Amino acid sequence: MHTRVAIIGSGPAGLTAALYAARASLAPLVIRGLQPGGLIATTSEVENYPGFVHGIGGFELADNIEQQAKRFGAEYRDTLITSIDASSRPFKLLTDDGDVITADTVIVSTGASPRKLDVPGEDRLANRGVSYCATCDGFFFRDKRAVVVGGGNSALDEGLFLTRFVTELVIVHRRDSLRADQILQDRAMSNPKVRFIWDSAVEEILGENNVTGVKIRNLKTGELSDLPTEGVFPYIGHTPNTKIFNGLLTLDENGYIAADAHQRTNIPGIFAAGDVVDHVYRQAITAAGEGCKASMEAVWYLAAQDYADQLKVTAAN
Ligand SMILES: Cc1cc2nc3c(=O)[nH]c(=O)nc-3n(C[C@H](O)[C@H](O)[C@H](O)COP(=O)(O)OP(=O)(O)OC[C@H]3O[C@@H](n4cnc5c(N)ncnc54)[C@H](O)[C@@H]3O)c2cc1C
């Protein structure tokens, strides 16, 4: 199968890229992967995506963009891409069911997955008190208590954001000192709502239908204790979904795709957008914005290629 624009990933970045390429009459093919709709589709309520006065369900938001792009000719396929051959044009994308898709341009929007604590209760209570995005979900914890797990910049930054809402924020960290920048440490240490529990790890997240607490182990003494809380925010890092691009696309020191301000990668014709590039903002709207940019660049790239091909034909005649 051949497509002019192959889009790997169906989160806000990929779906917005599809919308723009479809409206340019390019009938893009979106390879949806294991998580149709992307991370946003896994969250119940999105209150910060512009245009929805009363918020919108995450699944509904992704589904809306998907249908919107479909209306203009985007196509979807439920498979995984396992590798890209960029040694000749068109690009060859290998799927996990053994097919080869050829494409004139590729937009990579495979996202980044939050690292999990891997403890009992974490999956069961996801979106019921367990969240991986304080910027997104902090508002729902007004006048409640929350626990942040981690000791890096994200843990402190997002924890400090949570103090706008919560009555108490406990930061649980495995060590007795933080990795975060000094300025964040100073802000956290001087915030009256913040309390630290050092040398400790969360062993279990407690609660039937919603989070009611966490079980904590002191890693030095082995002592177990229960800490009541309504919210748990694991901030132990994200893993960019870039394994399959290793050796093909230039990655930064954290494994994210290195794209320029035009979403161009090191390979002409391959663009990257969304959380697979961005380890700072990680929002649906920023991912959608980059998807739009990548798609417009892909459209211009194809137009330039088509024009060059035309010139060759004219010269040959
Ligand atoms: C719990 C939670 C709540 C959130 N709430 C909000 C919120 O309220 N507001 C907000 O703005 N943001 C929120 N976010 C952040 C937001 O979801 C992300 O920033 C956004 O989804 C990133 O979009 P993306 O398209 O870059 O990647 P993703 O949404 O991560 O999508 C990645 C896509 O790539 C696909 N994929 C991966 N590998 C392959 C492969 N090899 N082949 C084919 N497909 C592949 C996946 O199936 C998926 O479709 C939340 C995040 C979480 C975790």
Ligand as a Chemical Component Dictionary entry (heavy atoms), coordinates in Angstrom:
data_LIG
# 
_chem_comp.id                   LIG 
_chem_comp.type                 NON-POLYMER 
_chem_comp.pdbx_formal_charge   0 
_chem_comp.three_letter_code    LIG 
# 
loop_
_chem_comp_atom.comp_id 
_chem_comp_atom.atom_id 
_chem_comp_atom.alt_atom_id 
_chem_comp_atom.type_symbol 
_chem_comp_atom.charge 
_chem_comp_atom.model_Cartn_x 
_chem_comp_atom.model_Cartn_y 
_chem_comp_atom.model_Cartn_z 
_chem_comp_atom.pdbx_ordinal 
LIG C1  C1  C 0 -3.534 10.772 32.827 1  
LIG C2  C2  C 0 -3.237 11.873 31.843 2  
LIG C3  C3  C 0 -4.090 12.946 31.789 3  
LIG C4  C4  C 0 -3.839 13.982 30.891 4  
LIG N1  N1  N 0 -4.677 15.026 30.856 5  
LIG C5  C5  C 0 -4.440 16.056 30.021 6  
LIG C6  C6  C 0 -5.288 17.196 30.007 7  
LIG O1  O1  O 0 -6.276 17.283 30.743 8  
LIG N2  N2  N 0 -4.982 18.193 29.132 9  
LIG C7  C7  C 0 -3.885 18.140 28.304 10 
LIG O2  O2  O 0 -3.676 19.072 27.531 11 
LIG N3  N3  N 0 -3.053 17.080 28.322 12 
LIG C8  C8  C 0 -3.284 16.043 29.162 13 
LIG N4  N4  N 0 -2.432 14.986 29.216 14 
LIG C9  C9  C 0 -1.261 14.993 28.340 15 
LIG C10 C10 C 0 -1.674 14.594 26.906 16 
LIG O3  O3  O 0 -2.422 13.412 26.952 17 
LIG C11 C11 C 0 -0.428 14.397 26.045 18 
LIG O4  O4  O 0 0.380  15.540 26.111 19 
LIG C12 C12 C 0 -0.831 14.139 24.596 20 
LIG O5  O5  O 0 -1.677 13.014 24.504 21 
LIG C13 C13 C 0 0.395  13.918 23.727 22 
LIG O6  O6  O 0 -0.043 13.678 22.420 23 
LIG P1  P1  P 0 0.847  12.936 21.337 24 
LIG O7  O7  O 0 -0.011 12.841 20.128 25 
LIG O8  O8  O 0 2.157  13.590 21.221 26 
LIG O9  O9  O 0 1.152  11.488 21.926 27 
LIG P2  P2  P 0 0.207  10.381 22.568 28 
LIG O10 O10 O 0 -1.104 10.920 22.953 29 
LIG O11 O11 O 0 1.030  9.716  23.615 30 
LIG O12 O12 O 0 -0.056 9.356  21.358 31 
LIG C14 C14 C 0 0.947  8.497  20.907 32 
LIG C15 C15 C 0 0.349  7.612  19.822 33 
LIG O13 O13 O 0 1.388  6.883  19.186 34 
LIG C16 C16 C 0 0.955  5.543  18.972 35 
LIG N5  N5  N 0 2.168  4.724  18.819 36 
LIG C17 C17 C 0 3.229  4.606  19.666 37 
LIG N6  N6  N 0 4.163  3.780  19.123 38 
LIG C18 C18 C 0 3.669  3.381  17.917 39 
LIG C19 C19 C 0 4.159  2.529  16.888 40 
LIG N7  N7  N 0 5.348  1.898  16.972 41 
LIG N8  N8  N 0 3.391  2.346  15.786 42 
LIG C20 C20 C 0 2.188  2.976  15.654 43 
LIG N9  N9  N 0 1.677  3.791  16.608 44 
LIG C21 C21 C 0 2.414  3.979  17.715 45 
LIG C22 C22 C 0 0.058  5.235  20.163 46 
LIG O14 O14 O 0 -0.809 4.164  19.879 47 
LIG C23 C23 C 0 -0.672 6.576  20.300 48 
LIG O15 O15 O 0 -1.779 6.579  19.444 49 
LIG C24 C24 C 0 -2.682 13.921 30.071 50 
LIG C25 C25 C 0 -1.823 12.825 30.133 51 
LIG C26 C26 C 0 -2.093 11.802 31.013 52 
LIG C27 C27 C 0 -1.167 10.632 31.065 53 
# 
loop_
_chem_comp_bond.comp_id 
_chem_comp_bond.atom_id_1 
_chem_comp_bond.atom_id_2 
_chem_comp_bond.value_order 
_chem_comp_bond.pdbx_ordinal 
LIG C1  C2  SING 1  
LIG C2  C3  SING 2  
LIG C2  C26 DOUB 3  
LIG C3  C4  DOUB 4  
LIG C4  N1  SING 5  
LIG C4  C24 SING 6  
LIG N1  C5  DOUB 7  
LIG C5  C6  SING 8  
LIG C5  C8  SING 9  
LIG C6  O1  DOUB 10 
LIG C6  N2  SING 11 
LIG N2  C7  SING 12 
LIG C7  O2  DOUB 13 
LIG C7  N3  SING 14 
LIG N3  C8  DOUB 15 
LIG C8  N4  SING 16 
LIG N4  C9  SING 17 
LIG N4  C24 SING 18 
LIG C9  C10 SING 19 
LIG C10 O3  SING 20 
LIG C10 C11 SING 21 
LIG C11 O4  SING 22 
LIG C11 C12 SING 23 
LIG C12 O5  SING 24 
LIG C12 C13 SING 25 
LIG C13 O6  SING 26 
LIG O6  P1  SING 27 
LIG P1  O7  DOUB 28 
LIG P1  O8  SING 29 
LIG P1  O9  SING 30 
LIG O9  P2  SING 31 
LIG P2  O10 DOUB 32 
LIG P2  O11 SING 33 
LIG P2  O12 SING 34 
LIG O12 C14 SING 35 
LIG C14 C15 SING 36 
LIG C15 O13 SING 37 
LIG C15 C23 SING 38 
LIG O13 C16 SING 39 
LIG C16 N5  SING 40 
LIG C16 C22 SING 41 
LIG N5  C17 SING 42 
LIG N5  C21 SING 43 
LIG C17 N6  DOUB 44 
LIG N6  C18 SING 45 
LIG C18 C19 SING 46 
LIG C18 C21 DOUB 47 
LIG C19 N7  SING 48 
LIG C19 N8  DOUB 49 
LIG N8  C20 SING 50 
LIG C20 N9  DOUB 51 
LIG N9  C21 SING 52 
LIG C22 O14 SING 53 
LIG C22 C23 SING 54 
LIG C23 O15 SING 55 
LIG C24 C25 DOUB 56 
LIG C25 C26 SING 57 
LIG C26 C27 SING 58 
# 
